[in-house]
Each structure stands twice: as C-alpha cells, then as structure tokens.
Amino acid sequence: MFRDAGAGGGTRVTTPRGYRETTVEPHHAETFDRLVTNAVDVVTLPYATVSREAREGANRLLLERASGVVAVWDGKPSREKGGAGDMVMQAEAAWVGVFRIWPDRLWGSLV
C-alpha cells in the first residue's frame, strides 16, 4: 500500500487488488482498515497480487499525484524494481521532494 497526503491534506491510498487479504499481517489489519476507511481517495490497481509490476504501477501513480514522498528507506538500492530505493530515485529524478525516515532510527536509536 502506498499513501500520500494530497494538497487537501487527506490520505490517498493506492493498493493492488486483494492487498489486505494477501499481505497485511493480522496485527496491522486494524490500522490498515482505519487508513482505508478515513482516506479521501482509494485506488485499487488491477494487479491480482503484490508483485514487482504492482509496485511499479503504484509508484507511477503516486509520482503523478504527489507533491512529495515520505519514504521509510535504509539508503540501500532496491533488491528489485519497485522497491523503496527505486521509488526514492524516481522521485528525485522527477524533482518530487523526498522526506526519508531511516528504519534503524525508528525505535530507540534516534541519533
């Protein structure tokens, strides 16, 4: 799932078909449902599974609609096309602002 804050400040959700059922872990289901329920816009992409192709499609749509990207990214190149590193590189190439959140600093190691 990809989220972006639109110009109106609302959350926009872009997800492949069946994402909740196949990918969202049970302990994250309540948060996922709340984000989708409160979103100002939900786009379900026509991909049957979460795949490289689905991530690339979501990235393209996000970059077309976003004025900025918040990325939880470890700074390493993506293992495959469509990953967080790939998204950051595409956003920077398109002059879309990127705010990086370093995953190793999320819990108890803010330095």
C-alpha positions, 0 to 999 in steps of 0.5 A, spaced: 500 500 500 502 506 498 499 513 501 500 520 500 497 526 503 494 530 497 494 538 497 487 537 501 491 534 506 487 527 506 490 520 505 490 517 498 491 510 498 493 506 492 493 498 493 493 492 488 487 488 488 486 483 494 492 487 498 489 486 505 487 479 504 494 477 501 499 481 505 497 485 511 499 481 517 493 480 522 496 485 527 496 491 522 489 489 519 486 494 524 490 500 522 490 498 515 482 498 515 482 505 519 487 508 513 482 505 508 476 507 511 478 515 513 482 516 506 479 521 501 481 517 495 482 509 494 485 506 488 485 499 487 490 497 481 488 491 477 494 487 479 491 480 482 497 480 487 503 484 490 508 483 485 514 487 482 509 490 476 504 492 482 509 496 485 511 499 479 504 501 477 503 504 484 509 508 484 507 511 477 501 513 480 503 516 486 509 520 482 503 523 478 499 525 484 504 527 489 507 533 491 512 529 495 514 522 498 515 520 505 519 514 504 521 509 510 528 507 506 535 504 509 539 508 503 540 501 500 538 500 492 532 496 491 533 488 491 528 489 485 524 494 481 519 497 485 522 497 491 523 503 496 530 505 493 527 505 486 521 509 488 526 514 492 530 515 485 524 516 481 522 521 485 528 525 485 529 524 478 522 527 477 524 533 482 518 530 487 521 532 494 523 526 498 522 526 506 526 519 508 525 516 515 531 511 516 528 504 519 534 503 524 532 510 527 525 508 528 525 505 535 530 507 540 536 509 536 534 516 534 541 519 533 
